[in-house]
Amino acid sequence: MVLGMSTIRTIPDIIKDCGGARRISDASETTTRPLKIDAVYKWAITGIPDRHWSLLMSLTETSAEELHAAKCAVRTSETAA
């Protein structure tokens, strides 16, 4: 990291900052789109679906811009492999 520049957290970092996959899954039970823990773990490979961003923003300090950037980073690394 270059001093003075911010870095985008990775999806695993965001999941951890939300309290982990179980906490996200438990919190999703009150929504119209409940999540299984395994689905949350797959986000590190597939990216976080937009429909779940508001849930994550309620669990940790993040923004749509950061979630979008993290999702793009995952998809970019897929095509580079």
Beta strands, then each sheet from edge to edge (+ up, - down):
end
